[in-house]
Amino acid sequence: MNMRMRKLVGTVVLMAMIVVYALIAMIVAVALEVNTTSKFVELVFYAVAGLLWVVPAAIIIKWMSRDDAA
């Protein structure tokens, strides 16, 4: 797969992953009733949930930007 096709596939996968991740994070927050706990727990949950998607996104971006095999 050439770089142009990897970027197209990676972009679509990344957008879908972010949407699904946001929905899952919202469901977990509602299930754990994060908004009824202390503000510190709420802050920690949203900080972790807000940064956790970066790891898989970085892997996808790294895959998208690697050079074509010679």
PyMOL Python script that loads the backbone (N, CA, C, O; Angstrom):
from pymol import cmd

cmd.read_pdbstr("""\
ATOM      1  N   MET A   1       0.853  -1.171   0.000  1.00  0.00           N
ATOM      2  CA  MET A   1       0.000   0.000   0.000  1.00  0.00           C
ATOM      3  C   MET A   1       0.900   1.235   0.000  1.00  0.00           C
ATOM      4  O   MET A   1       1.814   1.354   0.815  1.00  0.00           O
ATOM      5  N   ASN A   2       0.625   2.141  -0.920  1.00  0.00           N
ATOM      6  CA  ASN A   2       1.459   3.336  -0.980  1.00  0.00           C
ATOM      7  C   ASN A   2       1.028   4.355   0.079  1.00  0.00           C
ATOM      8  O   ASN A   2      -0.016   4.211   0.715  1.00  0.00           O
ATOM      9  N   MET A   3       1.855   5.380   0.247  1.00  0.00           N
ATOM     10  CA  MET A   3       1.625   6.351   1.315  1.00  0.00           C
ATOM     11  C   MET A   3       0.293   7.089   1.127  1.00  0.00           C
ATOM     12  O   MET A   3      -0.408   7.368   2.100  1.00  0.00           O
ATOM     13  N   ARG A   4      -0.040   7.394  -0.093  1.00  0.00           N
ATOM     14  CA  ARG A   4      -1.282   8.129  -0.343  1.00  0.00           C
ATOM     15  C   ARG A   4      -2.501   7.320   0.118  1.00  0.00           C
ATOM     16  O   ARG A   4      -3.419   7.860   0.735  1.00  0.00           O
ATOM     17  N   MET A   5      -2.496   6.029  -0.188  1.00  0.00           N
ATOM     18  CA  MET A   5      -3.607   5.165   0.220  1.00  0.00           C
ATOM     19  C   MET A   5      -3.612   4.969   1.737  1.00  0.00           C
ATOM     20  O   MET A   5      -4.677   4.933   2.354  1.00  0.00           O
ATOM     21  N   ARG A   6      -2.414   4.839   2.348  1.00  0.00           N
ATOM     22  CA  ARG A   6      -2.330   4.706   3.812  1.00  0.00           C
ATOM     23  C   ARG A   6      -2.901   5.939   4.496  1.00  0.00           C
ATOM     24  O   ARG A   6      -3.582   5.826   5.515  1.00  0.00           O
ATOM     25  N   LYS A   7      -2.627   7.118   3.943  1.00  0.00           N
ATOM     26  CA  LYS A   7      -3.149   8.349   4.545  1.00  0.00           C
ATOM     27  C   LYS A   7      -4.671   8.411   4.441  1.00  0.00           C
ATOM     28  O   LYS A   7      -5.340   8.856   5.374  1.00  0.00           O
ATOM     29  N   LEU A   8      -5.212   7.973   3.325  1.00  0.00           N
ATOM     30  CA  LEU A   8      -6.664   7.952   3.175  1.00  0.00           C
ATOM     31  C   LEU A   8      -7.295   6.979   4.169  1.00  0.00           C
ATOM     32  O   LEU A   8      -8.229   7.334   4.889  1.00  0.00           O
ATOM     33  N   VAL A   9      -6.780   5.759   4.202  1.00  0.00           N
ATOM     34  CA  VAL A   9      -7.309   4.740   5.113  1.00  0.00           C
ATOM     35  C   VAL A   9      -7.112   5.177   6.561  1.00  0.00           C
ATOM     36  O   VAL A   9      -8.025   5.054   7.377  1.00  0.00           O
ATOM     37  N   GLY A  10      -5.930   5.684   6.880  1.00  0.00           N
ATOM     38  CA  GLY A  10      -5.636   6.124   8.241  1.00  0.00           C
ATOM     39  C   GLY A  10      -6.538   7.254   8.699  1.00  0.00           C
ATOM     40  O   GLY A  10      -6.970   7.276   9.852  1.00  0.00           O
ATOM     41  N   THR A  11      -6.824   8.188   7.815  1.00  0.00           N
ATOM     42  CA  THR A  11      -7.697   9.304   8.162  1.00  0.00           C
ATOM     43  C   THR A  11      -9.110   8.822   8.465  1.00  0.00           C
ATOM     44  O   THR A  11      -9.724   9.252   9.441  1.00  0.00           O
ATOM     45  N   VAL A  12      -9.620   7.929   7.627  1.00  0.00           N
ATOM     46  CA  VAL A  12     -10.967   7.394   7.854  1.00  0.00           C
ATOM     47  C   VAL A  12     -11.012   6.604   9.162  1.00  0.00           C
ATOM     48  O   VAL A  12     -11.944   6.757   9.951  1.00  0.00           O
ATOM     49  N   VAL A  13     -10.002   5.759   9.388  1.00  0.00           N
ATOM     50  CA  VAL A  13      -9.954   4.959  10.620  1.00  0.00           C
ATOM     51  C   VAL A  13      -9.826   5.871  11.842  1.00  0.00           C
ATOM     52  O   VAL A  13     -10.476   5.640  12.861  1.00  0.00           O
ATOM     53  N   LEU A  14      -9.000   6.891  11.742  1.00  0.00           N
ATOM     54  CA  LEU A  14      -8.795   7.818  12.858  1.00  0.00           C
ATOM     55  C   LEU A  14     -10.081   8.567  13.207  1.00  0.00           C
ATOM     56  O   LEU A  14     -10.418   8.706  14.383  1.00  0.00           O
ATOM     57  N   MET A  15     -10.785   9.040  12.210  1.00  0.00           N
ATOM     58  CA  MET A  15     -12.050   9.740  12.468  1.00  0.00           C
ATOM     59  C   MET A  15     -13.077   8.803  13.107  1.00  0.00           C
ATOM     60  O   MET A  15     -13.759   9.180  14.060  1.00  0.00           O
ATOM     61  N   ALA A  16     -13.183   7.596  12.583  1.00  0.00           N
ATOM     62  CA  ALA A  16     -14.131   6.629  13.152  1.00  0.00           C
ATOM     63  C   ALA A  16     -13.740   6.269  14.580  1.00  0.00           C
ATOM     64  O   ALA A  16     -14.603   6.162  15.452  1.00  0.00           O
ATOM     65  N   MET A  17     -12.440   6.082  14.824  1.00  0.00           N
ATOM     66  CA  MET A  17     -11.969   5.727  16.159  1.00  0.00           C
ATOM     67  C   MET A  17     -12.289   6.830  17.170  1.00  0.00           C
ATOM     68  O   MET A  17     -12.703   6.543  18.293  1.00  0.00           O
ATOM     69  N   ILE A  18     -12.100   8.077  16.777  1.00  0.00           N
ATOM     70  CA  ILE A  18     -12.352   9.188  17.696  1.00  0.00           C
ATOM     71  C   ILE A  18     -13.838   9.280  18.043  1.00  0.00           C
ATOM     72  O   ILE A  18     -14.192   9.527  19.196  1.00  0.00           O
ATOM     73  N   VAL A  19     -14.700   9.084  17.061  1.00  0.00           N
ATOM     74  CA  VAL A  19     -16.141   9.124  17.322  1.00  0.00           C
ATOM     75  C   VAL A  19     -16.547   7.991  18.259  1.00  0.00           C
ATOM     76  O   VAL A  19     -17.261   8.214  19.236  1.00  0.00           O
ATOM     77  N   VAL A  20     -16.091   6.780  17.960  1.00  0.00           N
ATOM     78  CA  VAL A  20     -16.424   5.626  18.801  1.00  0.00           C
ATOM     79  C   VAL A  20     -15.844   5.807  20.200  1.00  0.00           C
ATOM     80  O   VAL A  20     -16.515   5.509  21.188  1.00  0.00           O
ATOM     81  N   TYR A  21     -14.613   6.289  20.297  1.00  0.00           N
ATOM     82  CA  TYR A  21     -13.982   6.495  21.600  1.00  0.00           C
ATOM     83  C   TYR A  21     -14.757   7.526  22.425  1.00  0.00           C
ATOM     84  O   TYR A  21     -14.962   7.335  23.624  1.00  0.00           O
ATOM     85  N   ALA A  22     -15.181   8.604  21.793  1.00  0.00           N
ATOM     86  CA  ALA A  22     -15.939   9.627  22.521  1.00  0.00           C
ATOM     87  C   ALA A  22     -17.255   9.064  23.052  1.00  0.00           C
ATOM     88  O   ALA A  22     -17.653   9.358  24.179  1.00  0.00           O
ATOM     89  N   LEU A  23     -17.920   8.259  22.241  1.00  0.00           N
ATOM     90  CA  LEU A  23     -19.171   7.644  22.695  1.00  0.00           C
ATOM     91  C   LEU A  23     -18.929   6.676  23.853  1.00  0.00           C
ATOM     92  O   LEU A  23     -19.697   6.652  24.815  1.00  0.00           O
ATOM     93  N   ILE A  24     -17.866   5.882  23.762  1.00  0.00           N
ATOM     94  CA  ILE A  24     -17.541   4.946  24.846  1.00  0.00           C
ATOM     95  C   ILE A  24     -17.187   5.705  26.123  1.00  0.00           C
ATOM     96  O   ILE A  24     -17.624   5.326  27.210  1.00  0.00           O
ATOM     97  N   ALA A  25     -16.397   6.773  26.001  1.00  0.00           N
ATOM     98  CA  ALA A  25     -16.035   7.568  27.178  1.00  0.00           C
ATOM     99  C   ALA A  25     -17.276   8.181  27.821  1.00  0.00           C
ATOM    100  O   ALA A  25     -17.375   8.255  29.045  1.00  0.00           O
ATOM    101  N   MET A  26     -18.214   8.618  26.995  1.00  0.00           N
ATOM    102  CA  MET A  26     -19.454   9.187  27.520  1.00  0.00           C
ATOM    103  C   MET A  26     -20.279   8.124  28.247  1.00  0.00           C
ATOM    104  O   MET A  26     -20.822   8.386  29.321  1.00  0.00           O
ATOM    105  N   ILE A  27     -20.373   6.936  27.668  1.00  0.00           N
ATOM    106  CA  ILE A  27     -21.127   5.845  28.297  1.00  0.00           C
ATOM    107  C   ILE A  27     -20.497   5.452  29.632  1.00  0.00           C
ATOM    108  O   ILE A  27     -21.204   5.220  30.612  1.00  0.00           O
ATOM    109  N   VAL A  28     -19.171   5.379  29.665  1.00  0.00           N
ATOM    110  CA  VAL A  28     -18.475   5.034  30.912  1.00  0.00           C
ATOM    111  C   VAL A  28     -18.707   6.119  31.961  1.00  0.00           C
ATOM    112  O   VAL A  28     -18.937   5.809  33.130  1.00  0.00           O
ATOM    113  N   ALA A  29     -18.650   7.379  31.557  1.00  0.00           N
ATOM    114  CA  ALA A  29     -18.873   8.474  32.508  1.00  0.00           C
ATOM    115  C   ALA A  29     -20.279   8.425  33.092  1.00  0.00           C
ATOM    116  O   ALA A  29     -20.469   8.662  34.285  1.00  0.00           O
ATOM    117  N   VAL A  30     -21.250   8.120  32.262  1.00  0.00           N
ATOM    118  CA  VAL A  30     -22.630   8.026  32.753  1.00  0.00           C
ATOM    119  C   VAL A  30     -22.791   6.803  33.651  1.00  0.00           C
ATOM    120  O   VAL A  30     -23.438   6.881  34.696  1.00  0.00           O
ATOM    121  N   ALA A  31     -22.207   5.676  33.251  1.00  0.00           N
ATOM    122  CA  ALA A  31     -22.332   4.443  34.041  1.00  0.00           C
ATOM    123  C   ALA A  31     -21.667   4.583  35.407  1.00  0.00           C
ATOM    124  O   ALA A  31     -22.177   4.071  36.402  1.00  0.00           O
ATOM    125  N   LEU A  32     -20.536   5.271  35.456  1.00  0.00           N
ATOM    126  CA  LEU A  32     -19.833   5.465  36.728  1.00  0.00           C
ATOM    127  C   LEU A  32     -20.381   6.655  37.512  1.00  0.00           C
ATOM    128  O   LEU A  32     -19.949   6.914  38.635  1.00  0.00           O
ATOM    129  N   GLU A  33     -21.321   7.370  36.927  1.00  0.00           N
ATOM    130  CA  GLU A  33     -21.908   8.562  37.545  1.00  0.00           C
ATOM    131  C   GLU A  33     -20.824   9.532  38.008  1.00  0.00           C
ATOM    132  O   GLU A  33     -20.787   9.963  39.161  1.00  0.00           O
ATOM    133  N   VAL A  34     -19.955   9.850  37.070  1.00  0.00           N
ATOM    134  CA  VAL A  34     -18.815  10.720  37.370  1.00  0.00           C
ATOM    135  C   VAL A  34     -19.272  12.106  37.815  1.00  0.00           C
ATOM    136  O   VAL A  34     -18.630  12.724  38.665  1.00  0.00           O
ATOM    137  N   ASN A  35     -20.364  12.596  37.258  1.00  0.00           N
ATOM    138  CA  ASN A  35     -20.798  13.949  37.603  1.00  0.00           C
ATOM    139  C   ASN A  35     -21.374  14.067  39.010  1.00  0.00           C
ATOM    140  O   ASN A  35     -21.574  15.179  39.498  1.00  0.00           O
ATOM    141  N   THR A  36     -21.645  12.937  39.674  1.00  0.00           N
ATOM    142  CA  THR A  36     -22.171  13.002  41.042  1.00  0.00           C
ATOM    143  C   THR A  36     -21.074  12.840  42.091  1.00  0.00           C
ATOM    144  O   THR A  36     -21.335  12.965  43.287  1.00  0.00           O
ATOM    145  N   THR A  37     -19.858  12.565  41.652  1.00  0.00           N
ATOM    146  CA  THR A  37     -18.741  12.417  42.585  1.00  0.00           C
ATOM    147  C   THR A  37     -18.100  13.779  42.825  1.00  0.00           C
ATOM    148  O   THR A  37     -18.632  14.810  42.413  1.00  0.00           O
ATOM    149  N   SER A  38     -16.968  13.767  43.487  1.00  0.00           N
ATOM    150  CA  SER A  38     -16.282  15.028  43.757  1.00  0.00           C
ATOM    151  C   SER A  38     -15.737  15.626  42.462  1.00  0.00           C
ATOM    152  O   SER A  38     -15.546  14.925  41.469  1.00  0.00           O
ATOM    153  N   LYS A  39     -15.497  16.901  42.495  1.00  0.00           N
ATOM    154  CA  LYS A  39     -14.975  17.597  41.316  1.00  0.00           C
ATOM    155  C   LYS A  39     -13.577  17.096  40.955  1.00  0.00           C
ATOM    156  O   LYS A  39     -13.209  17.093  39.780  1.00  0.00           O
ATOM    157  N   PHE A  40     -12.803  16.676  41.943  1.00  0.00           N
ATOM    158  CA  PHE A  40     -11.465  16.156  41.663  1.00  0.00           C
ATOM    159  C   PHE A  40     -11.544  14.854  40.875  1.00  0.00           C
ATOM    160  O   PHE A  40     -10.803  14.667  39.909  1.00  0.00           O
ATOM    161  N   VAL A  41     -12.436  13.954  41.280  1.00  0.00           N
ATOM    162  CA  VAL A  41     -12.608  12.682  40.561  1.00  0.00           C
ATOM    163  C   VAL A  41     -13.091  12.954  39.140  1.00  0.00           C
ATOM    164  O   VAL A  41     -12.645  12.311  38.189  1.00  0.00           O
ATOM    165  N   GLU A  42     -13.990  13.898  39.006  1.00  0.00           N
ATOM    166  CA  GLU A  42     -14.485  14.269  37.680  1.00  0.00           C
ATOM    167  C   GLU A  42     -13.352  14.827  36.818  1.00  0.00           C
ATOM    168  O   GLU A  42     -13.242  14.487  35.640  1.00  0.00           O
ATOM    169  N   LEU A  43     -12.520  15.670  37.394  1.00  0.00           N
ATOM    170  CA  LEU A  43     -11.375  16.232  36.675  1.00  0.00           C
ATOM    171  C   LEU A  43     -10.415  15.142  36.230  1.00  0.00           C
ATOM    172  O   LEU A  43      -9.962  15.140  35.085  1.00  0.00           O
ATOM    173  N   VAL A  44     -10.103  14.217  37.127  1.00  0.00           N
ATOM    174  CA  VAL A  44      -9.182  13.127  36.793  1.00  0.00           C
ATOM    175  C   VAL A  44      -9.768  12.250  35.691  1.00  0.00           C
ATOM    176  O   VAL A  44      -9.065  11.886  34.749  1.00  0.00           O
ATOM    177  N   PHE A  45     -11.049  11.909  35.803  1.00  0.00           N
ATOM    178  CA  PHE A  45     -11.673  11.064  34.777  1.00  0.00           C
ATOM    179  C   PHE A  45     -11.591  11.725  33.412  1.00  0.00           C
ATOM    180  O   PHE A  45     -11.165  11.095  32.444  1.00  0.00           O
ATOM    181  N   TYR A  46     -11.994  12.983  33.322  1.00  0.00           N
ATOM    182  CA  TYR A  46     -12.006  13.650  32.021  1.00  0.00           C
ATOM    183  C   TYR A  46     -10.598  13.932  31.507  1.00  0.00           C
ATOM    184  O   TYR A  46     -10.386  13.960  30.294  1.00  0.00           O
ATOM    185  N   ALA A  47      -9.639  14.141  32.393  1.00  0.00           N
ATOM    186  CA  ALA A  47      -8.253  14.311  31.948  1.00  0.00           C
ATOM    187  C   ALA A  47      -7.715  13.015  31.353  1.00  0.00           C
ATOM    188  O   ALA A  47      -7.091  13.023  30.291  1.00  0.00           O
ATOM    189  N   VAL A  48      -7.958  11.904  32.041  1.00  0.00           N
ATOM    190  CA  VAL A  48      -7.493  10.607  31.535  1.00  0.00           C
ATOM    191  C   VAL A  48      -8.245  10.243  30.257  1.00  0.00           C
ATOM    192  O   VAL A  48      -7.632   9.839  29.269  1.00  0.00           O
ATOM    193  N   ALA A  49      -9.552  10.381  30.273  1.00  0.00           N
ATOM    194  CA  ALA A  49     -10.350  10.043  29.088  1.00  0.00           C
ATOM    195  C   ALA A  49     -10.012  10.955  27.911  1.00  0.00           C
ATOM    196  O   ALA A  49     -10.058  10.529  26.757  1.00  0.00           O
ATOM    197  N   GLY A  50      -9.680  12.188  28.200  1.00  0.00           N
ATOM    198  CA  GLY A  50      -9.338  13.133  27.141  1.00  0.00           C
ATOM    199  C   GLY A  50      -7.987  12.894  26.517  1.00  0.00           C
ATOM    200  O   GLY A  50      -7.751  13.306  25.381  1.00  0.00           O
ATOM    201  N   LEU A  51      -7.089  12.236  27.233  1.00  0.00           N
ATOM    202  CA  LEU A  51      -5.745  11.985  26.703  1.00  0.00           C
ATOM    203  C   LEU A  51      -5.513  10.548  26.258  1.00  0.00           C
ATOM    204  O   LEU A  51      -4.540  10.273  25.556  1.00  0.00           O
ATOM    205  N   LEU A  52      -6.375   9.639  26.649  1.00  0.00           N
ATOM    206  CA  LEU A  52      -6.167   8.223  26.365  1.00  0.00           C
ATOM    207  C   LEU A  52      -6.233   7.896  24.877  1.00  0.00           C
ATOM    208  O   LEU A  52      -5.584   6.948  24.435  1.00  0.00           O
ATOM    209  N   TRP A  53      -6.985   8.642  24.107  1.00  0.00           N
ATOM    210  CA  TRP A  53      -7.112   8.372  22.682  1.00  0.00           C
ATOM    211  C   TRP A  53      -5.843   8.714  21.908  1.00  0.00           C
ATOM    212  O   TRP A  53      -5.693   8.302  20.757  1.00  0.00           O
ATOM    213  N   VAL A  54      -4.930   9.458  22.522  1.00  0.00           N
ATOM    214  CA  VAL A  54      -3.721   9.901  21.828  1.00  0.00           C
ATOM    215  C   VAL A  54      -2.814   8.723  21.469  1.00  0.00           C
ATOM    216  O   VAL A  54      -2.169   8.745  20.420  1.00  0.00           O
ATOM    217  N   VAL A  55      -2.753   7.694  22.323  1.00  0.00           N
ATOM    218  CA  VAL A  55      -1.862   6.554  22.073  1.00  0.00           C
ATOM    219  C   VAL A  55      -2.238   5.817  20.787  1.00  0.00           C
ATOM    220  O   VAL A  55      -1.378   5.660  19.921  1.00  0.00           O
ATOM    221  N   PRO A  56      -3.488   5.355  20.620  1.00  0.00           N
ATOM    222  CA  PRO A  56      -3.800   4.694  19.351  1.00  0.00           C
ATOM    223  C   PRO A  56      -3.737   5.644  18.154  1.00  0.00           C
ATOM    224  O   PRO A  56      -3.398   5.222  17.049  1.00  0.00           O
ATOM    225  N   ALA A  57      -4.060   6.915  18.364  1.00  0.00           N
ATOM    226  CA  ALA A  57      -3.973   7.877  17.265  1.00  0.00           C
ATOM    227  C   ALA A  57      -2.528   8.053  16.814  1.00  0.00           C
ATOM    228  O   ALA A  57      -2.264   8.166  15.617  1.00  0.00           O
ATOM    229  N   ALA A  58      -1.597   8.077  17.753  1.00  0.00           N
ATOM    230  CA  ALA A  58      -0.182   8.202  17.398  1.00  0.00           C
ATOM    231  C   ALA A  58       0.298   6.995  16.608  1.00  0.00           C
ATOM    232  O   ALA A  58       1.089   7.136  15.675  1.00  0.00           O
ATOM    233  N   ILE A  59      -0.175   5.815  16.973  1.00  0.00           N
ATOM    234  CA  ILE A  59       0.204   4.604  16.237  1.00  0.00           C
ATOM    235  C   ILE A  59      -0.328   4.670  14.807  1.00  0.00           C
ATOM    236  O   ILE A  59       0.383   4.324  13.864  1.00  0.00           O
ATOM    237  N   ILE A  60      -1.562   5.109  14.646  1.00  0.00           N
ATOM    238  CA  ILE A  60      -2.145   5.223  13.306  1.00  0.00           C
ATOM    239  C   ILE A  60      -1.398   6.271  12.492  1.00  0.00           C
ATOM    240  O   ILE A  60      -1.105   6.043  11.318  1.00  0.00           O
ATOM    241  N   ILE A  61      -1.088   7.406  13.089  1.00  0.00           N
ATOM    242  CA  ILE A  61      -0.376   8.468  12.375  1.00  0.00           C
ATOM    243  C   ILE A  61       1.027   8.018  11.995  1.00  0.00           C
ATOM    244  O   ILE A  61       1.502   8.329  10.903  1.00  0.00           O
ATOM    245  N   LYS A  62       1.692   7.295  12.877  1.00  0.00           N
ATOM    246  CA  LYS A  62       3.025   6.770  12.555  1.00  0.00           C
ATOM    247  C   LYS A  62       2.944   5.811  11.370  1.00  0.00           C
ATOM    248  O   LYS A  62       3.793   5.852  10.479  1.00  0.00           O
ATOM    249  N   TRP A  63       1.923   4.946  11.357  1.00  0.00           N
ATOM    250  CA  TRP A  63       1.734   4.017  10.242  1.00  0.00           C
ATOM    251  C   TRP A  63       1.446   4.780   8.952  1.00  0.00           C
ATOM    252  O   TRP A  63       1.945   4.414   7.887  1.00  0.00           O
ATOM    253  N   MET A  64       0.645   5.837   9.044  1.00  0.00           N
ATOM    254  CA  MET A  64       0.299   6.616   7.859  1.00  0.00           C
ATOM    255  C   MET A  64       1.510   7.303   7.245  1.00  0.00           C
ATOM    256  O   MET A  64       1.581   7.443   6.024  1.00  0.00           O
ATOM    257  N   SER A  65       2.454   7.728   8.057  1.00  0.00           N
ATOM    258  CA  SER A  65       3.557   8.546   7.561  1.00  0.00           C
ATOM    259  C   SER A  65       4.830   7.775   7.248  1.00  0.00           C
ATOM    260  O   SER A  65       5.839   8.382   6.889  1.00  0.00           O
ATOM    261  N   ARG A  66       4.808   6.455   7.374  1.00  0.00           N
ATOM    262  CA  ARG A  66       6.032   5.726   7.053  1.00  0.00           C
ATOM    263  C   ARG A  66       6.238   5.710   5.541  1.00  0.00           C
ATOM    264  O   ARG A  66       5.287   5.790   4.764  1.00  0.00           O
ATOM    265  N   ASP A  67       7.496   5.606   5.149  1.00  0.00           N
ATOM    266  CA  ASP A  67       7.854   5.639   3.732  1.00  0.00           C
ATOM    267  C   ASP A  67       7.365   4.398   3.009  1.00  0.00           C
ATOM    268  O   ASP A  67       7.162   3.342   3.608  1.00  0.00           O
ATOM    269  N   ASP A  68       7.183   4.552   1.705  1.00  0.00           N
ATOM    270  CA  ASP A  68       6.817   3.408   0.877  1.00  0.00           C
ATOM    271  C   ASP A  68       7.970   2.420   0.832  1.00  0.00           C
ATOM    272  O   ASP A  68       9.136   2.815   0.810  1.00  0.00           O
ATOM    273  N   ALA A  69       7.640   1.138   0.819  1.00  0.00           N
ATOM    274  CA  ALA A  69       8.679   0.100   0.724  1.00  0.00           C
ATOM    275  C   ALA A  69       9.286   0.146  -0.673  1.00  0.00           C
ATOM    276  O   ALA A  69       8.578   0.261  -1.674  1.00  0.00           O
ATOM    277  N   ALA A  70      10.588   0.056  -0.716  1.00  0.00           N
ATOM    278  CA  ALA A  70      11.283   0.153  -2.014  1.00  0.00           C
ATOM    279  C   ALA A  70      11.290  -1.143  -2.769  1.00  0.00           C
ATOM    280  O   ALA A  70      11.835  -1.212  -3.871  1.00  0.00           O
TER     281      ALA A  70
END
""", "prot")
cmd.dss("prot")
cmd.show_as("cartoon", "prot")
cmd.util.cbc("prot")
cmd.orient("prot")
